[in-house]
Amino acid sequence: MAVFVLLGALLWVLLSGLLKFKESYHFKDVFYKEAGNCDVLFFGASHPHNAIDPLLLWDEYGITSYNLAASGEPIALTYFALKSGIETANPKVVVVDIGKISDDVGHDHVHTGESHKTLDAIPFGNVKKEAVRYLVDTGVTEDPWDFLSNMYTYHSRVYELDRYDFEVGASHAMGWDKNLRIVKSDPPVLDKESRKEIKGGEGVKAYEKIIKLCKEKNVKLLLTMIPGHAGYYSRRIGRFNALADYTKEQGFDAIDLNDGAADMELNYDYDFASTSHMNVMGAEKVSRYFGKILKDMYGLQDMRKTESRDRWEGFHKGYADDIIRYLGYENEATAFLMMSKCRDLETEVYIRDKGIVDNVYALSYILDFLGIEAIEAGDEILGEDKDALIRVYDRNAAEGSRGNLRIEKSFIYNEEEMLLTTTGEATERVNYFPEVEE
């Protein structure tokens, strides 16, 4: 009998891990299981999720940090993520983005899908129970078990499992979500004067709770606004300025990162993935600029010369392995190249005609960003009917030598659509984590 009970328990655990919706765990598992203490934690919705690269902050400033933002996350859920983050990592500074701080009375746009992205990975404990009580009390869910048991919530996914459920595990990007799209954006007209009246809606109340929590825990708070398109900026700057005033009155700091766009050398033709989201290239510029701000404002220690070094260098190795796995899914050349950006990897590009580089939108810009010069080649390297070949190697420090080849892909140029894809046809972007049905 005991054997059957044991086997049943083991099967339950295995199925629970397989069937669960993976996004929350993908981005946050390393935080809860491996990261340890972090000096800085980032919170908010997709805007900081796409814009802040903790591994760059480690490489260039020795800052230990983790990006705990989640796409679509309203500030009411950020409160619980932040509370759990403080308990787990003992940060010196928490950064909260303005993007999803609403001021609507009676509703804070909290939905089931966003709640799962934020809460699923948080270990069972007081914070998770408090969050579930909030979701029940506000009518987001009628059933608390929907957030307490993966088997209970996701058992029906047994009919929907695909290769990503088996192949895509926890990310070692320390919570950063690499956005691989490129969209032209209009730069905003900076505005430090506008103030939008704060009505004290549900989102503002949640932000006030965050302020109170940071005071109780003696953690510094920095309110930010991630760079965005002119329209996105104009819709939020009045509220940001008003909440920045309130934040400073409470003894904390606020920075509109749009003010630093010129210093970052942001390119509004190439560095954005949408009107309010940075792609990989924009994220590098934002992260580098922001890292200096964090060092200057808070005097954070360079942890690269401490016992933290081996652990964080280990995350880098895991991240390089992640990138190679994800590159297997990328079928469009510009996305493939942006994904390949990694300190421990080196990318090589061969192309049949260098005119293609100028014709494919942003390809020349991406190659410059990566420090790559495309090499003209013929059939002997590209193969018949192929127009480009991209190879990614382990970076080898030995001068004049090449590291191990990790992955290579051939691409065909579609002259009509000016695309380089593996098939020559337009290709859908891979969606690793489709939305949870509400």
C-alpha positions as CSV (number, residue, x, y, z in Angstrom):
1,M,0.0,0.0,0.0
2,A,2.8,2.4,0.9
3,V,4.4,1.7,-2.4
4,F,1.2,2.7,-4.3
5,V,0.9,5.9,-2.2
6,L,4.5,6.8,-2.9
7,L,4.1,6.1,-6.6
8,G,0.9,8.2,-6.7
9,A,2.7,11.1,-4.9
10,L,5.6,10.9,-7.4
11,L,3.2,10.9,-10.4
12,W,1.3,13.9,-8.9
13,V,4.6,15.8,-8.6
14,L,5.7,14.9,-12.1
15,L,2.4,15.8,-13.7
16,S,2.1,19.0,-11.8
17,G,5.5,20.1,-13.2
18,L,4.7,19.1,-16.7
19,L,1.1,20.5,-16.9
20,K,1.7,23.9,-15.2
21,F,1.6,27.1,-17.3
22,K,5.4,27.8,-17.6
23,E,5.8,31.6,-18.0
24,S,6.0,32.5,-14.3
25,Y,8.4,29.6,-13.5
26,H,10.4,30.3,-16.7
27,F,11.3,33.8,-15.5
28,K,11.3,33.5,-11.7
29,D,12.4,30.0,-10.8
30,V,16.1,31.0,-10.8
31,F,15.2,33.8,-8.4
32,Y,13.5,31.6,-5.9
33,K,15.8,28.6,-6.1
34,E,19.3,29.9,-7.0
35,A,19.8,33.7,-7.0
36,G,20.2,34.3,-3.2
37,N,20.5,37.9,-2.1
38,C,20.3,40.6,-4.7
39,D,21.0,44.3,-4.1
40,V,18.4,45.5,-6.6
41,L,15.0,44.1,-7.7
42,F,12.9,45.4,-10.6
43,F,9.2,45.4,-10.6
44,G,6.3,46.3,-13.0
45,A,4.8,45.1,-16.2
46,S,6.3,44.3,-19.6
47,H,8.0,47.7,-19.9
48,P,10.8,47.0,-17.4
49,H,10.5,43.2,-18.2
50,N,11.8,44.0,-21.7
51,A,14.1,46.9,-20.8
52,I,16.4,45.8,-17.9
53,D,19.1,43.2,-18.3
54,P,20.5,42.1,-14.9
55,L,23.4,40.2,-16.5
56,L,24.6,43.4,-18.1
57,L,24.4,45.2,-14.8
58,W,26.6,42.4,-13.3
59,D,29.1,42.5,-16.2
60,E,29.6,46.2,-16.3
61,Y,28.9,47.4,-12.7
62,G,29.0,44.3,-10.5
63,I,25.4,44.9,-9.4
64,T,23.5,41.8,-8.3
65,S,19.9,42.2,-9.4
66,Y,16.8,40.4,-10.6
67,N,14.0,41.5,-13.0
68,L,10.8,40.3,-11.3
69,A,8.5,42.3,-13.7
70,A,5.7,40.3,-15.5
71,S,3.9,41.2,-18.6
72,G,0.5,42.8,-18.0
73,E,1.1,43.0,-14.3
74,P,-1.1,45.6,-12.5
75,I,0.4,47.4,-9.5
76,A,-1.9,45.5,-7.1
77,L,-0.1,42.3,-8.0
78,T,3.3,44.1,-8.0
79,Y,2.7,44.7,-4.3
80,F,2.7,40.9,-3.6
81,A,5.6,40.2,-6.0
82,L,7.6,42.9,-4.2
83,K,6.7,41.7,-0.7
84,S,7.8,38.2,-1.7
85,G,11.0,39.6,-3.4
86,I,12.0,41.5,-0.3
87,E,11.6,38.4,1.9
88,T,13.5,36.2,-0.5
89,A,16.5,38.4,-1.6
90,N,16.9,41.1,1.1
91,P,17.5,43.9,-1.5
92,K,18.9,47.4,-0.8
93,V,16.8,49.0,-3.6
94,V,13.6,48.1,-5.3
95,V,12.7,49.7,-8.6
96,V,9.0,50.1,-9.5
97,D,7.8,51.2,-13.0
98,I,4.9,53.6,-13.6
99,G,3.5,51.7,-16.6
100,K,0.6,49.8,-14.8
101,I,-0.1,52.1,-11.9
102,S,-3.7,52.9,-12.6
103,D,-5.8,55.5,-10.8
104,D,-9.2,54.0,-11.6
105,V,-11.7,53.9,-8.7
106,G,-13.1,50.5,-7.9
107,H,-11.0,48.4,-10.3
108,D,-7.3,47.8,-10.9
109,H,-7.5,45.7,-14.1
110,V,-6.5,42.5,-12.3
111,H,-7.3,39.4,-14.3
112,T,-6.7,35.7,-14.0
113,G,-4.0,35.5,-16.6
114,E,-1.8,38.3,-15.2
115,S,-2.3,36.9,-11.7
116,H,-0.9,33.5,-12.7
117,K,2.1,35.1,-14.4
118,T,2.9,36.9,-11.1
119,L,1.9,34.4,-8.5
120,D,2.5,30.9,-9.8
121,A,6.3,30.8,-9.1
122,I,6.0,32.4,-5.6
123,P,6.5,29.6,-3.1
124,F,3.6,28.6,-0.9
125,G,3.6,30.8,2.2
126,N,2.1,33.8,3.9
127,V,2.6,36.1,0.9
128,K,1.0,33.7,-1.5
129,K,-1.9,33.1,0.9
130,E,-2.4,36.9,1.3
131,A,-2.4,37.4,-2.5
132,V,-5.0,34.6,-3.0
133,R,-7.2,36.1,-0.4
134,Y,-7.0,39.4,-2.2
135,L,-8.0,37.7,-5.5
136,V,-11.0,36.0,-3.9
137,D,-12.1,39.2,-2.0
138,T,-11.9,41.3,-5.2
139,G,-13.8,38.7,-7.3
140,V,-10.8,37.8,-9.6
141,T,-11.4,34.2,-8.7
142,E,-14.0,32.3,-6.7
143,D,-11.8,29.4,-6.1
144,P,-8.5,29.9,-4.1
145,W,-7.3,26.4,-5.3
146,D,-7.0,27.9,-8.7
147,F,-3.7,29.6,-7.5
148,L,-2.6,27.0,-5.0
149,S,-2.4,23.8,-7.0
150,N,-1.0,23.3,-10.5
151,M,-2.7,20.0,-11.0
152,Y,-6.1,21.5,-10.0
153,T,-5.6,24.5,-12.3
154,Y,-3.9,23.1,-15.3
155,H,-5.0,19.4,-15.5
156,S,-6.8,20.1,-18.8
157,R,-3.5,21.1,-20.5
158,V,-2.8,17.4,-20.9
159,Y,-4.4,17.8,-24.3
160,E,-2.4,21.0,-25.2
161,L,1.2,20.1,-24.4
162,D,3.7,20.8,-27.1
163,R,7.5,20.7,-27.3
164,Y,7.9,24.0,-25.4
165,D,6.5,22.3,-22.3
166,F,9.3,19.7,-22.5
167,E,12.2,21.8,-23.9
168,V,11.9,25.4,-22.4
169,G,12.9,25.4,-18.8
170,A,13.9,28.2,-16.3
171,S,15.7,31.1,-17.9
172,H,19.1,32.3,-16.6
173,A,18.5,35.8,-18.0
174,M,17.6,36.7,-14.4
175,G,14.0,37.6,-15.3
176,W,14.8,39.8,-18.4
177,D,12.5,39.1,-21.4
178,K,14.4,39.6,-24.6
179,N,12.1,41.2,-27.1
180,L,13.2,40.5,-30.7
181,R,10.8,42.8,-32.7
182,I,11.8,46.1,-34.3
183,V,9.2,48.9,-34.6
184,K,9.8,52.5,-35.6
185,S,8.7,54.9,-32.8
186,D,8.2,58.6,-32.4
187,P,10.4,60.3,-29.8
188,P,8.4,62.1,-27.0
189,V,8.5,65.8,-26.2
190,L,9.8,65.9,-22.7
191,D,7.4,67.4,-20.1
192,K,8.4,68.1,-16.4
193,E,5.5,70.4,-15.7
194,S,2.2,68.5,-16.3
195,R,0.6,67.0,-13.2
196,K,-2.5,64.8,-13.4
197,E,-4.8,64.9,-10.4
198,I,-4.5,61.8,-8.3
199,K,-7.9,60.5,-7.3
200,G,-6.7,57.7,-5.0
201,G,-7.9,54.8,-7.2
202,E,-7.1,51.2,-6.6
203,G,-3.7,51.3,-8.3
204,V,-2.6,54.3,-6.4
205,K,-3.7,52.7,-3.1
206,A,-1.5,49.7,-4.0
207,Y,1.4,51.9,-4.7
208,E,0.9,53.6,-1.3
209,K,1.1,50.1,0.3
210,I,4.4,49.5,-1.5
211,I,5.7,52.8,-0.1
212,K,4.7,51.8,3.4
213,L,6.2,48.3,3.0
214,C,9.5,49.8,1.9
215,K,9.6,52.0,4.9
216,E,8.9,49.1,7.2
217,K,11.6,47.0,5.6
218,N,14.1,49.8,5.3
219,V,14.5,49.3,1.6
220,K,15.1,52.2,-0.8
221,L,12.4,52.7,-3.5
222,L,13.0,54.2,-7.0
223,L,9.9,55.0,-9.2
224,T,10.7,55.0,-12.9
225,M,9.2,55.5,-16.3
226,I,10.8,53.3,-19.0
227,P,11.4,55.2,-22.3
228,G,8.5,55.0,-24.7
229,H,6.9,56.3,-27.9
230,A,5.5,59.9,-27.9
231,G,1.9,58.7,-27.5
232,Y,2.7,56.3,-24.6
233,Y,4.7,59.0,-22.9
234,S,2.0,61.7,-23.2
235,R,-0.6,59.5,-21.7
236,R,1.4,58.8,-18.6
237,I,3.7,61.7,-17.9
238,G,1.2,63.7,-16.0
239,R,0.5,60.8,-13.6
240,F,4.2,60.0,-13.4
241,N,5.1,63.6,-12.4
242,A,2.4,63.6,-9.8
243,L,3.4,60.3,-8.3
244,A,7.1,61.3,-8.5
245,D,6.2,64.3,-6.3
246,Y,4.4,62.0,-3.8
247,T,7.3,59.5,-3.9
248,K,9.9,62.2,-3.1
249,E,7.6,63.6,-0.3
250,Q,7.8,60.1,1.2
251,G,11.6,60.2,1.2
252,F,12.2,58.1,-1.9
253,D,13.4,58.7,-5.5
254,A,11.8,59.0,-9.0
255,I,13.5,59.1,-12.4
256,D,11.9,59.5,-15.9
257,L,14.3,57.5,-18.0
258,N,13.0,59.3,-21.1
259,D,15.1,62.3,-19.9
260,G,18.2,60.2,-20.6
261,A,17.3,59.1,-24.2
262,A,20.0,61.3,-25.7
263,D,22.7,60.2,-23.3
264,M,21.7,56.6,-24.0
265,E,21.8,57.3,-27.8
266,L,18.4,55.6,-28.2
267,N,17.5,55.2,-31.8
268,Y,13.7,55.5,-32.2
269,D,13.9,53.8,-35.6
270,Y,15.5,50.6,-34.3
271,D,15.7,50.3,-30.5
272,F,12.0,49.7,-29.8
273,A,9.9,46.6,-30.1
274,S,6.6,48.5,-29.9
275,T,5.5,52.0,-28.8
276,S,6.4,51.3,-25.2
277,H,8.8,48.2,-25.2
278,M,12.5,48.0,-25.8
279,N,14.0,45.4,-28.0
280,V,17.4,43.7,-27.2
281,M,19.3,46.7,-28.6
282,G,17.3,49.3,-26.7
283,A,17.4,47.2,-23.5
284,E,21.2,47.2,-23.6
285,K,21.3,51.0,-23.8
286,V,18.7,51.5,-21.1
287,S,20.4,48.9,-18.8
288,R,23.8,50.5,-19.2
289,Y,22.5,54.0,-18.5
290,F,20.4,52.8,-15.6
291,G,23.3,50.9,-14.0
292,K,25.4,54.0,-13.7
293,I,22.4,55.8,-12.1
294,L,22.0,53.0,-9.5
295,K,25.7,53.0,-8.7
296,D,25.9,56.8,-8.3
297,M,22.7,57.2,-6.4
298,Y,22.9,54.3,-4.0
299,G,26.7,53.5,-3.8
300,L,26.2,49.8,-4.5
301,Q,29.2,47.6,-4.0
302,D,30.9,46.0,-7.0
303,M,30.2,42.3,-6.2
304,R,32.5,41.0,-8.9
305,K,35.4,40.8,-6.4
306,T,33.4,39.0,-3.7
307,E,32.2,35.4,-3.1
308,S,29.2,36.1,-5.3
309,R,31.4,36.0,-8.4
310,D,31.3,32.2,-9.0
311,R,27.6,32.0,-8.6
312,W,26.9,34.8,-11.0
313,E,29.4,33.6,-13.6
314,G,27.5,30.3,-13.4
315,F,24.3,32.0,-14.3
316,H,26.1,33.4,-17.4
317,K,27.0,29.9,-18.5
318,G,23.4,28.8,-18.0
319,Y,22.2,31.8,-20.0
320,A,24.5,30.9,-22.9
321,D,23.0,27.4,-23.0
322,D,19.5,28.9,-22.9
323,I,20.3,31.1,-25.9
324,I,21.5,28.2,-28.0
325,R,18.2,26.3,-27.2
326,Y,16.0,29.3,-28.1
327,L,18.0,29.9,-31.3
328,G,16.7,26.5,-32.4
329,Y,13.2,28.1,-32.7
330,E,14.2,31.4,-34.4
331,N,13.5,31.3,-38.1
332,E,14.0,35.0,-39.1
333,A,17.5,36.4,-39.4
334,T,17.2,39.7,-37.5
335,A,15.5,37.9,-34.6
336,F,18.1,35.2,-34.7
337,L,20.9,37.7,-34.5
338,M,19.4,39.7,-31.7
339,M,18.8,36.5,-29.7
340,S,22.4,35.5,-30.2
341,K,23.7,38.5,-28.3
342,C,25.5,37.0,-25.3
343,R,28.8,37.7,-23.6
344,D,29.9,34.0,-23.9
345,L,28.9,33.5,-27.5
346,E,30.3,34.7,-30.8
347,T,28.3,35.1,-34.0
348,E,29.5,34.9,-37.6
349,V,27.5,35.9,-40.7
350,Y,28.0,34.9,-44.3
351,I,25.9,36.4,-47.1
352,R,25.7,35.9,-50.8
353,D,25.3,39.6,-51.7
354,K,26.0,42.4,-49.3
355,G,23.2,44.4,-50.9
356,I,20.8,42.1,-49.0
357,V,22.2,43.7,-45.7
358,D,20.9,47.1,-46.8
359,N,17.6,45.8,-48.1
360,V,16.5,43.9,-44.9
361,Y,15.2,46.4,-42.5
362,A,17.5,47.0,-39.5
363,L,19.9,44.2,-40.5
364,S,22.9,46.6,-41.0
365,Y,22.0,48.3,-37.6
366,I,21.9,44.9,-35.8
367,L,25.3,43.8,-37.3
368,D,26.8,47.1,-36.1
369,F,25.3,46.6,-32.7
370,L,26.8,43.1,-32.5
371,G,30.2,44.2,-33.9
372,I,29.9,41.9,-36.9
373,E,30.9,42.4,-40.5
374,A,29.0,40.1,-42.9
375,I,31.3,38.1,-45.1
376,E,30.4,37.5,-48.8
377,A,30.3,33.9,-49.7
378,G,29.1,31.5,-52.4
379,D,27.7,28.0,-52.6
380,E,30.8,26.4,-51.1
381,I,29.8,27.9,-47.7
382,L,26.1,28.9,-48.1
383,G,24.9,25.9,-50.0
384,E,22.8,25.9,-53.1
385,D,19.8,28.2,-53.1
386,K,20.7,29.7,-49.7
387,D,21.5,33.4,-49.3
388,A,22.9,33.7,-45.8
389,L,24.4,31.5,-43.1
390,I,24.7,32.4,-39.4
391,R,27.0,30.4,-37.1
392,V,27.1,30.8,-33.3
393,Y,30.2,29.6,-31.4
394,D,31.3,29.5,-27.8
395,R,33.5,32.6,-27.4
396,N,37.2,31.5,-27.2
397,A,39.6,33.8,-25.4
398,A,42.6,32.4,-27.4
399,E,43.6,34.9,-30.0
400,G,43.1,33.7,-33.5
401,S,41.1,30.6,-32.5
402,R,37.4,29.8,-32.7
403,G,35.3,28.2,-30.0
404,N,33.0,25.2,-30.5
405,L,30.3,25.6,-33.0
406,R,27.0,25.6,-31.1
407,I,24.4,26.2,-33.8
408,E,24.1,27.3,-37.4
409,K,21.2,28.2,-39.7
410,S,20.8,29.0,-43.3
411,F,18.4,31.7,-44.6
412,I,16.8,32.5,-47.9
413,Y,16.2,36.1,-49.1
414,N,12.6,37.0,-50.0
415,E,13.1,40.0,-52.4
416,E,9.5,41.0,-52.5
417,E,9.0,41.2,-48.7
418,M,12.7,42.0,-48.0
419,L,13.0,39.2,-45.4
420,L,15.7,36.6,-44.6
421,T,14.0,33.5,-43.2
422,T,14.8,29.8,-43.1
423,T,12.2,29.1,-45.7
424,G,12.2,32.4,-47.7
425,E,8.6,32.9,-46.5
426,A,7.3,35.2,-43.8
427,T,7.4,33.4,-40.5
428,E,5.4,33.8,-37.3
429,R,7.3,34.7,-34.2
430,V,7.6,31.9,-31.7
431,N,5.3,32.4,-28.7
432,Y,6.8,30.4,-25.9
433,F,4.1,31.3,-23.5
434,P,0.6,31.8,-24.9
435,E,-1.8,33.6,-22.7
436,V,-3.6,31.7,-19.9
437,E,-7.3,31.5,-20.8
438,E,-9.3,33.7,-18.4
